[in-house]
Amino acid sequence: MFEYGSDEEIVANLRVLHAGTARDAVVVGSVTREGAVVRASLVANRVSTRPRTIEAFRGLCEDAGWSLEENIERPFSYHVRLRKSEV
């Protein structure tokens, strides 16, 4: 979901998860990193992921009622854990 979805799709899906899960729910996933190396790789491999900065991804999470609890930086992606925020 975080690698290929549009901003709107990510927010919509996270809102559905927020509404349908327990108060202490968490979501984990990976987010393609924005950067020159990733852009070059995407062109060379014609991969359709959507690179984002971690700040942009954090904003999408917050818009949907989640907080970015953990972020592990990998060479081409971020591995993230989200925790449900109190609304």
N, C-alpha and C positions, 0 to 999 in steps of 0.2 A: 504494500500500500504506500509506504513512504518513498520508495525508490521510483515508482512509475506514475503515481497519481498526480493530478494537478493540485494546486493549493486548495481549490474548492472541494475536490473529492476527498482530500485528506481531512479537512475540517468537518465535512459532512459525515464521514465514517467515524471520526473520533467522537462527534456529538452523539451518534447512535450508540456507540460503545459506552459513552458516559451515561446515557439514559438507561441502558439495559444491563448495567453491571453493579456489583456491590460497591459500597462506599470505599473499601480498601483495595479496589481493583488496580492492577498495573498492566501496562502494555509495553512490549519490547519489540524492537525491530531495528532495521538499518536504514540509513539515509545517505544517499550518494553525496559526497562532498563537492563543493564548488572549488574550482582551481584549475590552473593551466594543465597539470598532469592529467586530471580527470577529463577535461575537455578534449585533449589530444587523444586519449584512449577512446572516448565516445565516437569521435570522428573516424578513427582507424577501425573500430569494431562495429560501427553503426548500431550501437546499443541505444535503446530508447529511454534510459533512465533520465530523471530530471534532477540535476545537481542543485543543491541549496547550501547556503551558509547555515551554520548552527543557529545563528541569531534569527534568520528567517524561519527556520523550522520551529524554534522556540515560540515565535509569535503565532504560528499556526496552532500549536498545542494549546497555548493560552486562550486563543479565540474559541477553542472547542471545550474548554474546561479541564485541561490537563496541565500538569507542570512537568518540565523536563527535569527528572530527578538525577539521572546519571547519563554521562556521555563519554564513551571510549573512542578516541580518535584512532582510526585505522588509515592505511595509505590512501584508499579510495572512498572510504565511507566513515560514517559515525555509527557506532552501535549505541542505541539509546534505550533508556527505560523511562517510561512516563508514569506518573502517579496521578490519580484522580484529584482534582482540586475541589475545595469546598465552593459551592456556588451560592 
